[in-house]
Amino acid sequence: MKKILIIKHGALGDVILSMHSIFAIWKHFKGYEISVLTESKYKELFQCLPFIKNIKIDNRPKFYYVLKHIKIFKWFYESDFDWIFDLQTSKRTSLYFLILSIFKDFNWNGIAKNCSHPHLSSNRKKLHTLERQKDQLRAAGISKSFKPDWNYFKSKTSKFSIKKSYAILVPGGSRHRKNKRWDFKNFLEIIKFLEKKNITSVLVGGPDERDIFQNKHKYHSVVNLIGKTNFSDLAYLSSGAKLVLGNDTGPMHLLVACSNDKVAKIVLFGGASDPTLCAPIGKNVIIVKENNIKDIMTEYIKNLINKKKL
């Protein structure tokens, strides 16, 4: 059986956007065995896809961890892939190609110098991730695009029972990029606003964001799930939400992708990132951007919510 490797190390938002290309590769190469090279924190996502036969973990090793580098190169060599699709297109993955190409020939689609199917577009850095990867796949003869089936990612049952109408709020984000976080006091104001509409606010985020919502915040209309959900939980919860509102984060990408098309998804951007290059993709997505995320007014967000007649 012929074999394909797809390389996508991260981050979460980029992994979600790459699902469009991953489904396109799967549909184009029917009957091929597909493997994925990724980091351990995204293994759970790829396990949701029945057409992914093997998942190889490749966490970024320190430069001086020579043994780990040798092991990954040995695995590459012995796996004997017919095609390798580099959707990470980093210096690290280009180095993989450089070393492997010394020992064998294979089809490689990416940006590595002298690879067989390079993406040479001069506009590459100006394209949204989704469009950039579509353009990259064309260099490998894949012209059809496919919308991912997001139902694969949703757990069939949930350990969380939320009986009332609810909105999902994503108040966190990278600890190293605080300028991507809308001030939590603004989220508290939105929580009060939604409470008047009899809508429960469900807070989600990673384990390292638990300190965002302290016990001192006494709200009967809040379900605090920060640090308590996995990817499948988020996908499941998105299906029943009346609204999704949050910062430009990986979980927001997943929630936008998996939620109902009719649900309003409001994504908040500051100057730290450009939504024309990396915004979540889906129907009914509203991008709100200010050069300083602190300048996004709660009244403006309330007006957007009112227009959706929740």
N, C-alpha and C positions, 0 to 999 in steps of 0.2 A: 504493500500500500504506500502511495506517495504521501509525503509529510510536509506540513507547513508549521512554521513557528511565527507567532506574533509577539513582538516585544513592546510591552507597555508597563513601565515601572511605576508611574504615578504622574501627578498627584490625583486625588479622588475626582475632582472636577474634570480633569483631562481624561481620566479613565472613562467617565460617563460619556463625555463627548466622543471618545474613540469607539464606543459601542456601535455607532453608525458604520464605521469602517470595518469593524470586526464582523458584523453581520453581512456586509457586502462581500468580504473575503470568503466567508462560509458559503454564501449563496453561489458565488462564482466558481469555487473549487469543490463541487459536489463529489463526495466519495473520498476526499483527502482526510487524513488524520491531522487534527489541529491541536497544537500545544501553545501555551502562553508562558512567557517569561515575565515575571512581575515581582513586586515586593510582597512580603508576608501579609501586610495589613489589607491587601486587596484580594487575597486568595478567596475569601468568602464570596466576593462578587462573581469571580470567574467560575466558582463552583456551581453557581446558579444556572450556568449555560450547559445544556446537555451535549452540545456538539464540541465542547472543549474536552479533549481526552486526557491531557496531561497539563499540570501546572507546575512549573519549575520556579522555585523561590530564588530571587537574586537581590537580596538586600545589599545596599551599597557598602562594600568593605572599605576599610581604611587602606590607603595606598600600600602600606607596608605589610598587609595581610597577603603575602605572596601565595600561600597555600590555597586560599579561597579563590584567587584569580586563576590559579592553575586548574582547580576543580571545575570552574565554570567553562574554561576553554576546552577542557577534556570532554565535558558533557556536550558542548556544541559539536565538537569534532565527531564524537561517537554516535550522535543522534542522526547524523546524515540527512538533514532536511533538504527537500527539493526547493522550497521557497522560504525566505525569511523576510517578513514585513516589519520594518523598524518604525513603529508609530511613536517611539520616544524621541528619535532623531536628536540624540545628545552627543556630547564629546565621548562619553563613556561607551555608547553603543557603536559609534563610528570606530572607536578603538577595537571593539570586538571584531568588526568586519576586517579591519586592517590586519590583525593578527591571524584570523582564520583564513583569509584569502591567500596567505602564504602557503597554506597546506592543501587547499582544495578549492574547486570552482563550484559556485552555487548561485542561484538567483537571489539577489538582495535588492529590496525596494526601500529606499531611504535617501539620506543625503551624504552618505559616506563616499569619499573620493574614490573614483574608479569602480563603484559598484555597478552591477549589471543593469539595474532599472532605477536610475537616479531621478530625484525630483529637483529639477534645475530652474524652476520658476523664479524670476527676479522679484516677483511680488510676494514670495513665500511669507515673509515676515509681516506683510500687510493684510494677510487673509485671516479670517476667523478660523479657529482650530478645525471646525467641521469642514469648511470649504478647503482649507489647506490640505487636509488628509484626503479628501475626495480627489483633489488635483494630483496628489502624490500617487494614489492608486491608479489613476489613468495612465501613469507612466509604466505600470505593470499590466496594462490591458484591461483593467476593471473600470468600466464606464457606468454601470448601473449602480444606483444608490438604494439602500433599503432602510426603512425605519425599524429600529430595534423593537422586539416584542418585550416590553417592559414587564409584562406579567410574569416572566421567568424569575424576576427579582423579588416578587411579592410572596411573603409567607402565606400559606393557606389559612392559618389561624394566627391569632395574635394573643400575646400574654397581657395585652393592655385592653381594658374595656372602657371605652369612652362613649357613654350613651347620649350625651347632649351634643348639639351642634358645636363644632370646634374649628379653630384656626390653628395652623402650625406656625410658630415663630422660631426663627433661627438667629439668636442674638450674639452668637460667638464668632469665632474666626481665629486666624493664626495669632498666637501669642507674640510672634516676632513682627507682626504687621498690624499694630493696634489702629493704624489709620484706615483699616478696612472695616472697623467696627463702629456701627452707629451706637451712640451712648445708650447704655441700658435704661437710663431714666426715661428715654424716649419710648422704649419698648413698654415700660411700666405705664406710660400714658396711653399707649395703644391698648394695653390689657384692660385698663379702666373703660376705655371707649368701647371695646368689644363686649365687655361685661354688661353694659347698658343695652346691648343688642341681644343679650342672652346667649352669647357665644363664648365658649370656654377656650382659653388660650393654652395650647400644648407647647411647652418649651422643649426643644431638642438641641443636642450638641454632643461634643466628645467628652470623654472622662476628665480631661484636663480643663474643662470649662465649668465644672460643678460649682465653682465659687461665684459664678455670675449671678445666680439667683439665691440669695441668702434667706435664712429662716425669718429674718426680720421683715421680709416682704410678706405681709399677710393678705392673701387674696384667695377667696373661695372659688374664684373662676379660673384658677391656674392648675394645670396638671404638669408637674415638673419631671420631665423624662431625660433631662440632661445627664449624659453618661450612662444611661440605662438601655439604650437601643442599639441593635446592630443594623446592618444595611437593609436586611429583609424587613425588619420592623418599620423602618422609615418608609420603605416602599409601600408597605401595607397601610400604614397610617395616612399616607398621602392620598389614598383612594377615597377616603371619607371626609377629607377636609373641605371646608367652605372657602378657605383662604390660606395661601402660603406667603409668608412675609419674612424676609431675612437678608442678612449680609451676603456678599459674594463669597460663598464658601463651598467646599465639596459637598456637604450634605444638602445644600440648597440645590445644587445641580441634580442630585438624585431625586429630591422631592419634586422639582419642576418636571423632570422627565416622566415620573411615574404617576403624577396626579391626573385627575380628570381634566379633559381638554377645556371644559367650561369654567373651571376654577381659576380665579385670578391669582397670579403669582407675581408678587412685587419684589424685585431684587434691587438692593441698595448698593450703589457704587460710590467710592471716593476717587481721588486722583491716583491711588496706588495701582489700579489696573484699568484696562481699556475694554469696555463691554463690546466694542466692535470686533475685538479679537478673541474674547473668551466668555461672553455672556451665556448663561444657560439657554438651551434650545427647547422650545415647546410652544404650544398654542396658549394665547391669552397671557403672555409674559409681558410685564410692564417693567421697564428699566428706569430707575430713578438715579440720576448721577449729579453730583456736585464735586468740584475739585477738592473741597474739604468735606468729608462725609458728615461732619458736625453741622454743616449748613443745610442739611435736609430737614425741613420743618415737619413737625408732627401733624400740623394742620393740613399740610399738603397730602400727607399719607392718609389722613382721615377722609379727606375729600375724594381721594381715589377709591377708598373702600366704600364710601357712600354711593359712588357712581355705579358700583357693582351690585348694589341693592341686596346686601347680605341679609 
